[in-house]
Each structure stands twice: as C-alpha cells, then as structure tokens.
Amino acid sequence: MFGTEQDKNEIKETENYKWKEKAGEHTEEPEDKNNHTQDSKRYAIYNDRNSNTGFALG
C-alpha cells in the first residue's frame, strides 16, 4: 500500500480526534485539536448535502 505524508497526518488526526467532555459525558462539540482533516471532511459532506452536484471525496 502506498501513502503520502498527508495520509499519515490524516490517519494520526483521525485516531486522536476526540469530543469534549463535560461531567464525564461526551458533548456534541469536538476538541479544538487534531481536527484539520476531520473538519475539512465534515465541511465537504455538509456542503454536499446542501447541493445537487453529488458527493465526491478525494
């Protein structure tokens, strides 16, 4: 399998992505770290839901 440095960063961020906790419970708000690639994927999916162009990732 071939991967780039960008792929390594994406995998690392995905593994370390966490939700904020309050009183021992996870909230609906993600922590503001390890989130660059996760945010870009979320924005792509959100924007796709609001358009009629179809979804493509990559």
C-alpha positions, 0 to 999 in steps of 0.5 A: 500500500502506498501513502503520502505524508498527508495520509499519515497526518490524516490517519494520526488526526483521525485516531486522536480526534476526540469530543469534549467532555463535560461531567464525564459525558461526551458533548456534541462539540469536538476538541479544538485539536487534531481536527484539520482533516476531520473538519475539512471532511465534515465541511465537504459532506455538509456542503454536499448535502446542501447541493445537487452536484453529488458527493465526491471525496478525494 
